[in-house]
Amino acid sequence: MSDEGSATKGKLKVLLGYAAGVGKTYQMLEEGQQFKAAGVDVVIGYFESHRRRQTIAKAEGLEVIPRRQLEYRGTVFEEMDTEAVLLRHPRVCLVDEFAHTNVPGSEHAKRWEDVLRLLDGGIDVVTTMNVQHLESLNDQVFQMTGVRVRETVPDWVVKQADQVVMIDLTPRALLNRMERGAVYAADKASRALENFFRESNLVALREMALRQTAHEVEIREVDLDQFRRSARSGAAEDEPAERILIHITSHPETANLIRRAWRIAEFLQAGCLAVHVRSTSSRIGAEESEAIEKHLRFARDLHIETRVIEGDREAESLVEFARLNKLTQIYIARPRYKRWQRLFSTNPVHQIVRLAPDLRLIIVAERRAASAAPGPQRE
């Protein structure tokens, strides 16, 4: 953690789990108690007890910053008072539920934005989140569990963390906790066990969390090695060997395409560009234009550079752009066309294959849920 009195940016530690009840909040409070015992100035900016006795007991003795109350549609909600934390300016702040969406009227839409504000203020933060809230994994989680997670954190935010530590518990142990009522009240626990908390879901999510944590550690080691090599040579880092082009259209599958390509780029340490080809001879409707802009914004949220180029021959424009910018892979969504249209080579996939045999073309199909789901899942 940062040195006391330092004017530098605060450090971020993410306690990563795979489901409610694995012990993320308890561990966060345990670390808070350890800070306090060591004489470190630590406060609780926000935490959710979910009425768990052990969690409540673990918070005893820690200073809690009073929450900010906001009224929305006749109901009063409580959110973390970011300004109060900044004014108090502890050395360390504990902030639960990193992916939480703040009530309308808050200064920031997301709690992770509040955390970034604390970090900019020189305050170290320990926070909690589940792996299914990572933006790039949204489609994979939906396919595995049938649940579309609505609250997400951009990958670039988690990537800024100085530490990502997995809080692990076997799925069987977690299910035992659920059945004992140690996670949720009896009625809520019963519904959870029938839906999201099926053992197959938990096993898959745990494996995903383990892979993600290992990946975060590997990325940091690679970054450090590159920094050391650069420092020794006095030269800038080498250009990435692989460079990926993501084809942006109005089709709903484009969001999945962006997530898939971004994760591959992360694993390959590759450059990444999201490109839309705008026709100069035909106009599109307002709905289609809005969908394209939405996908471009989504790419920018993941810190992917975006470009809009003009051309009436989509495939030719993409291939020309790829070659001019030394891109090596093109990611494109699988086009939807009728069976008789397969006989013709008028779709972008066939044309790119013909025009660019030297480039790697990855066609991404739409991911579908493995089973029906009861609705959105927050935790």
Secondary structure, 3 states (H helix, E strand, C coil): CCCCCCCCCCCEEEEEECCCCCCHHHHHHHHHHHHHHCCCCEEEEECCCCCCHHHHHHHCCCEECCCEEEEECCEEEEECCHHHHHHHCCCEEEECCCCCECCCCCCCCEHHHHHHHHHHCCCEEEEEEEHHHEHHHHHHHHHHHCCCECCCECHHHHHCCCEEEECCCCHHHHHHHHHCCCCCCHHHHHHHHHCCCCHHHHHHHHHHHHHHHHHHHHHHHHHHHHHHHHHHHCCCCCCCCCEEEEECCCCCHHHHHHHHHHHHHHHHCCEEEEEEEECCCCCCCHHHHHHHHHHHHHHHHCCCEEEEEECCCHHHHHHHHHHHCCCCEEEEECCCCCHHHHHCCCCHHHHHHHHCCCCEEEEECCCCCCCCCCCCECC
